[in-house]
Amino acid sequence: MSNTSTSLRRSILAATTALISPALLGMASLLPPFAATASAQSAERLPPVTVNSAQQRKRKPRAVVTAAPPAATASGSTAAPDQSASSPPAAVTLPPTAGYDRGLSSSDSASLVTDLPGGAAWGAGGVSSLPAINGFGADRLQVAINSMLISPACPNEMNPPLSFVNPAMIAKMRAYLGVGPVSVGGDYIGSRIDVTTAPPAFVPEQAGWVTSTQLSSFFRSNGNAYGVDATATVANRDTSVTYTGGWVRASDYKAGDGSTVKSTLYETQNHSISISKQTFGNLFTFQVGGQFIPYQGYVNQYMDMVYNRGLYANGRYEGVFDWGKFEASAFVHQIRHTMGFIAPDKVSDMPMDTKGLDGGYAVKATVALSGHDLLRIGNELAINRLDDWWSPVAGSMMMSPNTFININGGTRDRVGTFVEWERHWDRQWTSIVGLRNDVVWMNTGNVQGYNDMDYGADAAAFNAVNHARTDVHVDGSALLRYEPNDVSQYEFGFARKTRSPNLYERYAWSTNAMAMQMIGWFGDGNGYVGNLDLEPEKAHTISFTAGWHDPAQRVWDVKVTPYASYVQDYIDVDRCATASCLASNPANLTTNTGFVYLRFANHDATLYGVNVEGRLTVWDDAVYGQGQLRGLIGYVRGQRTDGVDLYHMMPVNAKLALDHRLGGWTNSVELQLVGSKDQVSRVHNELTTPSYALVNLRTGYQWQHVRLDLGIDNLFNQNYYLPLGGADLVDYKVVSMMGSSAAYGYNVKGPGRSFNARLGIGF
């Protein structure tokens, strides 16, 4: 390259850096005085043991990792290959720093899913949104937190699994997209998300006992949110003890037009302690933890969370033997939950209580049959116990004199067994095929209403029939990976997956208007009632991924993934046609405006779409650092076979960003684009939303063990509506028999501009 072209290139780099850097550095003056300490991320992770071939089956001591702060990374990065191990077919792993980076702008761990291909989040409380991937959301996804499967313990699913960990606690998030192998799990039809917190870290023998601590404190101006995160580890060559935890408090946030979005405040804290021991190719881990949420507002629900406590214990084992690898885990998780009203945005008296218990185990053996073949066999058990009751309200004719029994001793137990064969045919071809069987048993006891006049007929009809149901799932998956050369890779997958209804979908029984409005995790203001005769959902999904990259996989890569699913007996809704529903709303069967009453029902449906992801290193220079473009585009279409559009389908959307790194300094400019949502469920009377564009800025600098991060979300303070945020039931009212009621026709506004700061220290 000539001196002239070299000078021109450096001039362009200098100009580009100048556009990004000064504005971001200028935000340093916005750091709040109290933002004192912050974390530089947890220690390096113990690499997982994999069985590759017969020649590699000699037992070896586990690799030793040394506790050290991570290198600075650009905030808000999208999905990338796991640095410790390549992702299996149909899986995407977020970067190790993704959780910590996300914590600058959000305390909602489910928001991390938006960095996955096809990922989105259903709006809910500030730390409790429901994840969705490729159009499948809520219970159609399976989320495991340190191998624990946590079932809904609230009629509005205010305590989903990802709400039990703060973003900074997440060391690894891996998603199996659509056609994950049968060994990953059963009883879901969308994607499986595995989250790991506090992985063990060991030190060299000569180091003796070593301690490390990371602390961080953050502030977000919109909603006056502030909190702390902490990680502390003490370890030697074979023992590791780690604490992780965090606390955050936030007030109602403001929209771009300056209005306050009510019932969006929250406070939460999560804590865990894990103890790991490695010896002779074996790794044992035991963990205990808990959560406490004293309050969390819900702008798209009629009630709020006023108490939520979770306690859990889990144990995990990994062993490497001459024949292969053995993994086992067991857990128990308890939830105590109460819904009520948080004044002054909501004022009333109607306590609703829930008590839930989950437990189970999973065992899996990976056997190396030959130098080319692996056999996986496994078995798992998942049990769920649920009681949901609403105490009487003194002085109320409608809500007394009895306790309303919504779910009485609900049980949902599942046993699953699988066998899977993985073959590496040669350097280019790999296949994974498997079969799986799950059996789900569900039952519940008799129920009662507040009184016989308003609830007696429904209760009597429910109690008169047998509640026990047994579902048998027969599933399978087949995945094929082809790598013809150093610059391309192709994956094809097919899977049949089955999901049984949850306890609320099957056993919520009352068609009283008020009771129905207390059921439903959709945030649409409608009322829901269960259906004892629901059939399990059976999804048949095909997916194809074509990927290209430079030979070293350092400069550029792009992936295109079209997919399609046909779902037999998709659990959707019909308009409720009972006398009670029609008495509450005579136009319930035909109206295309207003809130309606719905009954869960099976319908066949199709979902299809495409995801595109890519990155490009624009420059890599010793003087100007490294600049990288990254992007993510997603499109999904969901429709019942009778022509009704499915509810909560994310419109076409994209994330485009330019990341810059120079030594310990990182910058990022991100553009988020979301199209208009025009294809909506007319059964739900779902609202449309207009398109919007947001710009987010990040900058950070790390001095040895200290790191400062600054950011601006929604730089231009755009006023927009959340496409999956549901209905605003708090900010707009109409006169009614109750004095005032939620007005139909208003979407939830997204947050306006926020100045964010975090300071971390590791020692």
N, C-alpha and C positions, 0 to 999 in steps of 0.2 A: 504494500500500500504506500502511496506517495506521501511526502510530508504534508502536502496540501490537503489530501483527503483525510489524513490523520488529524490535522488541526481542525478540519471541518467537523469530523466526528466528535472530537472532544468539545467543540463549541456547542454542538447540539446537546450533548450530555449535560454540559454545564447549564444550558438554558432550561432543560427539562427539570434538572434537580432544583434550579432556582424557583421554578413555578410551584414545586411541591413544598419545599422546605421552609421558606420564611413564614408562610401563613401558619404552618403547623407549629413551628417553634414559638410563634407569637402567642400561642395559647398557653404557654407556661405561666403567664401572668394571671391566668384564670384559676390556677390551682388553689383550692380552699385551704385556709390556714391549718385546719385540723387534720388534713390528709397526711398522716405521719409515716406509716410503714407499710410495706407491701412485699409480696413474694416474688422470687425469681424462678418459680416453678420447682417441682419436686425432683428427686434424684433420678438418674438414669434407670431404665427399667431392666429387670431380669429378662433376658431374651427367652421366648418360649422354646421348648424342646420339640423338635419335629422328627418324625421317622421317615427317612428318604429311601433307603435301600438296604438289602441284606448286608452289604459290605460296610454299612455305617451303623450297624446295630450294637457295636461294642459299647458297654456302659462307660460313660465318661462323667467326671465331676462337672457340676453346673458351672456355667461361666460366671465370673466375678465381675460385678459392676461397682464403680466407685461413686459415692455421692458427690455431686457437683452441680452448680447452677447451670441451666441451659444457656445456649447461645441465644442472643436476641433474635426474635422473629417478628415478621410483619403481622400486625393484628388483623383479625378478620379473614385469615386465609381460608380458601375453600378446600374441599376434600383432596387428599393426596395419599400416595401409598404409605403404608406403615413403615417406619424406619427400622424397626426391629425384625420384621419378617414380611415377606410379600403377602399380599392379600390373596385368599383363596378365590376361586371362580365365583362370580356374582356378588362379590363383597367389596365394600369401600371402607377404608379406615381414615378417620380424620387425623390431622397432624397431632403429635403429642401435646403441643401447646395450645390446641384449639379451645379447650375449656378455660384455661387461664386468660387467653385473649378475649374470649366472649364476655368474661366477667367485667371487663371495663364498661360495657354498654348495657348489660342485662344480667339479671340474677335468675333468669328462666332457662334451665338446662335444656328444655325442649327446643329452644330457639337454635341450638346447635344443629338440629336436623335440617334447618334451612340451608346449611352449607353442603348437604349431601345432594347428589343428583336426584331430581324429582321431589326434594324435601320441602315441607311446608309445616305450619303450625296452626291449629285451631285456636282461636282466641279464647282465653279463660282468665283466671286470676294472674297476678303479676309474676308468680313463680310456678304456675300450674297449667300452662297451655298443653294441648294434646298433639302429639306428633302425627304427621301424615307423610306418606311416601307414595308417589305414583297414583294418587287419588284414594288410596286406602288409609283411613285414619282411625284414631282411637283404638278400640279393642281389636281391630283387624290387623294391627301391628302388635308384635310381641316384644316387650322391653324387659331385658334381664339386667338387674343391678347386682354385680358380683354374684351372678348365677341365681339370684332371687327373682321369682315371678310374683308380682304384687297385683292382686285383683282389685277391681273397683270396690271401695268401701264408702260410697256416697251416691245417692240417686242422681247427682249432677257430676260425678267423677271429678270432684274438686281436689282429689289427692292421687293423681296419676303417678306411675312409677318414677318418672324423671323429676318429680317435685321433691323426692327424698334425697337428692344430692345437689349441692351448689355447683355451678359451672367450674369453679376453680378446683373442686374435689375430683373432677373427672380426669383420669390419667390416660384413658383410651376409650374411644367410641368407634365401634365397627358395626356396619349395617350390611345385612345380606339382602340384596335387592330383588324381591319378586320371586326368584327361582333358587333360593338358597337350598343347599343340600338337606336331606331329611335328617342328618345327624345334628343339625343346628337346633331343631325343636319342632313341636307340633302344636296344633290347635290355634293356628293363625293362617290368614290367607294373603296378607300383604308382605311386609318385610319384618325381619327380626333385627333388633338393635341390642347389641351387647355392650354394656358399660362396665368399666373396671376403675375402681378407686384404690389408692394406696397400694400399688404393687410393691413387692419386697425389694429392698436394696441391701446388698451385702458388700463388705469391704475386704481387702486382702488380709491374710492371717496376721502378717507382721504389724498391721495397724492397730490391733486390739479393738477396743470399743470406741466407736466414733459417733458423735452426735451432730445433727444438722437441724436447722430450724429456718423456715421461711414464713414471713409475715407480710401481709399487704393490707392496705386500707384504701378505700375508694370513695368517690363522691360523684353523683350525677345531678346536674342542676334541675332537670325536668323531673318533678316529683320529689325533689329534695331527698334523693336516695343516698344512703351512706351505709357502710358496713366494713367488716373485716373478714379475712380468710387466713388460715394458719395451717402449717404442716410441720410436724416435728418427728424426727426419726433418731433412734439409737440402734446401732447395729454393729455386729462383728462378722467374722467370716461365715457363720452359719445361722445366725439369729438376727432377725430384724423386727423391731417394734415401731409402729408408725401411728401417729394421731393425725387426722385431718378434720377440719371443721370450718364453719363460717356462720356469720350472722349478718343480716341486712334488714333495714327498715326503710320504707318509702311511703310518701303521701300520694294523693291523687295527682296524676300527671295532667299537663296541659296540651291541647291540640295546637295545630299550626295557626289557627285563627285566634288563639289566646284564651279560648274557653276551657274550663276545667272539666275533664272527663271524670265524673263522680264514680265512687265505688271501685277505684283502682289502687287503693292503698294496700299495704301488706307489711308483715314482719315475719321472718322465718329464721330458724337456726337448725343446722345439721351437724352431727358429730359422729366420728367413728374411731375405733382403735383396733388395729390389726396386729397380730403376732404371727411371724413366719419362721419356719425352721427348715433348713435344708441339710440332708445327710445321705450320702451314698446314692445319689441319683433320685432322691425323693424330696418333694417339697410339700410341707404341711402349712396351712394358713388357717387361722381362726380369727374371726372379726365380730365385734359387737358395736352397735351404734344406735342412734335414735334421732328423732326430729321433733321439733316443737314449733307450731305455728299458732300464735295467740289470736291472729286475725288476718283475713285476706278478703278484700272486696271483689265483687263480681258485677261488672256493669251489664253483662248480658245474661244474668240470672236474677230471679226474684228474691233470692236469699244470698247470704254471705257465709263464709267460713268464720266461725268464732272460736273454734278450738280444734286442733289436730295434733295428735301425739302418735308417733310411731316408734316402736322398739324392735330390734332384730338381733339375731345371732346367726352366723353362717360359718361353715367349715369347708375347706377345699383341700384336695390332695392331688398331686401329680407324681407319677412314678415312671421311671424309664428302666426297662428291663431288656434282657437279651432278645426277647420276642417282640418287643414294641413298647407301647406307652399305655398307661392306665390312668384315668381321671375320674374323680368322684367328688361330689359336693352335696351338702345338705343344708337346709336353712329353716328358720321359723321367723315370721314377721307378724307383728300385731299392730292394729290401728284402732284408735279411739277418736271419733270424729263428731263434731257438732256443727249444725248450721243454725244461723240466726240472722240478726239484722245489725249492721254497724251504723250507728247514728253519726252525723245527722242526715246522711244521704238516704238511709232506709230506717224507718222507725215503725216497729211493730213488736209483737210477742208471739212466737210460734217455734219453740225449740224442736229440733229434729236431730236425733242421735243415731249413730251407727257404730257398730263394733265388728271388726273384721279380723280374721286370722288366716294367714297363708303359711304353708309349710310344704316340704317335699325333699326329694333327693334326685340326683342324676348320676349315672355311672356310664362310662364309655371306655371301651378298649380299642386301641388301634394296633392291628397286628400286621407285621410285614410278612406277607406270604412269599414274596420273591423280591428280586431286585427291581421289579417293575410294578408290583401289586401291593396295595394296602387294603385291609378289611377292617371296617369299623362296625362294631355292634354295641348296642346300648339300651338302657332302660331308664325311665324316669317316672316319678310320681309327683303330682301337684294336687294339693288339697286346699279347699277354700271354705271357710265358715263365715256366715254373715247374719247379723241381727240388725234390723233397721226399724226404729220405733219413734213415734212422735208423741210426746207427753201432752196431756190435756191442758188447755189454757183456761184458767179460772175466769168466770164471768162471760165466756164466749159460748153462744148457743151452738155454733157450727163445729167448734173444736173442743167439745167436752160431752159427757163426763169421763169417757174411757180414754185409754191410751190407744192411739192409732198404731196398729201393727202392720207395717209395710212388708217386711221380710221377716219371717219367724223361723229362726233356726235354719237358714238356707245352707245347703251343702252343694258343693260342686267339686267332684273328685275326678282326676284323670290319671290313667296309666298308659304310658307310651313305650313302644319297643321299635327298634329300627335295625336294619342291616344295610351297609353301604360298601360298595367296591370302588376303589380308585385305582386306575391303571395309567401308568406313564408308558405309552406305547413306544415312543422314541423321543428324540429331542423336541419334536414339533407337536406331537399329539398327546393330549391328556383327557381322560374321561372320568366322570364320577356318576354312578348310578346307584339308586337306593330305593328301598321300600320301607314303609312305616305304617304302623297300626296304633291308633289311640282309641281308648274307650272312655267316655265321659258319663258319669252318673250325676244326676241332679235331683234335688228334692227340697221341699220346704214344708213347714207346718201350717196349721190353720191361722187365719188372720181375723182381725176385727177392726171396725172403724171407730171414729170418735163417738158415734151414736148410731142407733138402728135406723132412725128416720132418714138420714142423708146417705148412709153407707151400708145399711143392713142387707139390701138386696144383692149388691155386688159381693159382699163378704160371704153370704150364704151360698151364692152360686160358685164361688171359688172353693169354699170348704167342702162342697158336695162332690167334687171330682178328685181323682187320684193325681197327685202332683209329681210323682216320680217319673223321670225320663232317663232313658239310656240311649246314647248316640255312639255309633261305631264308625270311626274314621279309617279309611284305607287310602293312603297317600303314596306318592312316588315322585322322584325327581331324576332328571338326566341332564348332565352338563358336559359340554365338549369344548375344549380349548385347543386352538390351533395357532402355532407361532411359526410361520413359514421362514422368517428371517429375523434380523436384528432390529427391524424398524416397524414391524406390524404384528398385530395380535388380534385374534378373532375368538369370540365366545358365543356359544349357542346354548340355550337352556329351555327346558320344559319342566313344568311341575304341576301336579295336582295337590292342592292343599285344602284342608277342611277346618272350619271353626264352628264350634257350638255356641249358642247364645249365652250371654252372661245372665246372672241371676235376675237382674232388673228387666232385661228384655223378655224373659220368660214369666216372671212371677209378680211384677208390679200389677196390681189387680183392680184398683178403684177407678171408676169413670166419673167420679165427682170432679167438677171443674177445678176446684182449688187443689185437690190431691194430684190431678194429672199435671198441673203446672209445676209441681214440685219434682217431677220426674223428667230427666232428659239432660244429656251432656252436650246438646247441640247449640245451646245459647241463642235460640231463635224465638223465645217467648211462647212457643207452642206447648201444649200439654200432651203427655204420652201415657199409654197404658200397655202392659205386657200382653203376651200371647202364649198360652201353654202349648199350643200346637205348632210352634215354630220348628222348622227343620234346620239342620246345620247348613252353613254356607259351604259350597264346593267350588273352588276357583281353579280354572285350567289356564295357566299362564305360559306364554312363550316370550322369550327375550333374545335379542341378538345384539352383541356389542362388537363394533369394529374400532380398533385403536391403532394409531400410528404415532411414532416418536423417533427422535434421533437415536443413533446406535448406543450412545452413552446414557440416554434418558436424563440428560441434564439441561438441554436447551429448549426443547419444545415437545409437546404431546397433545393429542386430541383424541377424544372418544365420542362415538355416536351410538346411542342405545335406543332403538325402537322396541316397543313391547306391546303386548295385548293380553287381556284377560277376559275369559267368559266365566261368569259366576252364576252357577245354578243355585237357586234359593237364596239369593242375596237378601239380607235382612234390612228391608227398608220400612216404609210405613204406608198405611191407607188412612183415609179420613175415617174417624170413629163414627159409626152409624147407630150406636145404642141410643135408647130413649133419653138417658141421662146426658149424653153428649149433645144431642139435638135440643134438649131443653135448655142447655147452657148457651147454645149457638144454633138457632134454627137453620141458618145457612151454612152449617159446617161442611156439608158435602159438596157445595158448589162455589163458595166464595173464593175469589182470587186476591182478596186483600184481607188484612186483619189477622189476628192470631187464631189458630184452629186447634182442634183436638185430634190426635193421631194414635193409631194402633199399630204396633209392630207387625209386619207381615212379610212373607217371602215373595220375591220377584226375581226373575232372571235378569241379568244385567251384563253389559260389556264395558270394559275400560281399556283405553289404548292411548298411546302417546309416544313421545320421544324426548330423550335427554341428551344434551350436548355439553361437553366440558373440555377445557383446554387451557394450556399455558404456553407462554413464549418468553424466553429470556431476550429482552430487547438490547441490553448492553451488559457487559461484565468487564469492568475496568478497575485497575488498581487505584486510580485516582477518584473516580466517580462511583465506585461500588458496583452493585448489581441492580438492574431494573428488570422487573418481570411483569408481564401482562397475564392475567388469568380471567377466565370467564366460565359461566354456567348458565345454560338455557334449559328451561323445562316447559313441556306442554302436555296436558292430560285432558281427555274427554271421557266422561262417564254418562251412561244412559241405560235405562231399563229397556228391555226388549219391547215393552208396550209404548215406547216413545217418550217416557217421562225422564227428564234430566235428573241425575243423581245430585244429592245435596253436598255442599261444601267441596266443590271441585275448584282447585286453584287455577286461576286464569294463567295464560302464557306469561312467563316471567323470566328475568335474566339478571345476573350479577356480573358486572365488568369492573375490573380493578387494575390499578398500577401500583405495584409494591416496589419499594426502594430500600436497599440495605447498604450501609457503609460502616464497616467496623461494628461498634456497638449501637449504632443508630439505625432505626427503622422508620419508614414512612409508608402510608398507604392512602390512596384515594379510591373510593369505591362508589360506583354508580349502580343503583338498584332500580330496575324497571319492571313495572307490573301492568299488564294489560287490563282492559275493562272486563268485568265479569258480567256477561249478558246471558249465558246459558245457566239458568237457575231452576231449582226444583219448584214446580208449581203446586205440588202436593203440600210442601212446607210453606208455601207463599214466601219463598226466599227472596231477599232483596238483591238487586243488582248494585254494582259498585263501579265507579269510573276508574280509568287508568291513572297512574301517577309515576313520578320519578323522584328518587331521593339521592342525595349526595352525602357520603360519610367520609370524614377525615380521621386519620390516626397518625400519631408519631410517638416514638419511644426512644429512650437512651438508657444504656446499661453501663454503669461504672463498677466494674468488678462485681461486688455483691449487692449493689444498689441499682434499682431500676425505676425510672419514671415513665409513665405512660399518660398521654393526653389524647383527647378525641372530641370531635363534634359529630353528633348524629343529626341527620336532617338539616344540613348546613343552611339551606335557604328557607327553613321553617315552613315547608309545604303543608297545606291542609289537605288531608287525604282520608280515605276510609279503608279499614282493614277488610280485604275480600273474604277472609275466613273468621272475622271477628264477631259475627252474629249480629243480634239486634241490641241496640241501646235501650235498656228497660228502666233507666234511672233518670236520665237528663231531660226526658220529654214526657209530659203527663197530660191526661185528659180527665175530665170530670166523670165520675162513675158512682154507682151505688155504695162503693167502699170509700167515697170521698174523692179519691183520685186513683187512677190506674195508669200503667205504662201505655204510651201511645205507640201505635204500629207505624212502621215506615221509616225508621231512623237507624242507620248503620252506626257502628262504633267507630269513632274517629281515631286515627293513629296518633302517636306521640309527636309533638312538635320538636323544635330544636332543643338539644341538650348538650351542655358542656360537661365532659367527663374527665376525671383525673384519678390516677392511682399511683401510689408510691409503695415500693416493695423493698424488702431487705432480706438477705439470706446470710446466715452465720452458723 
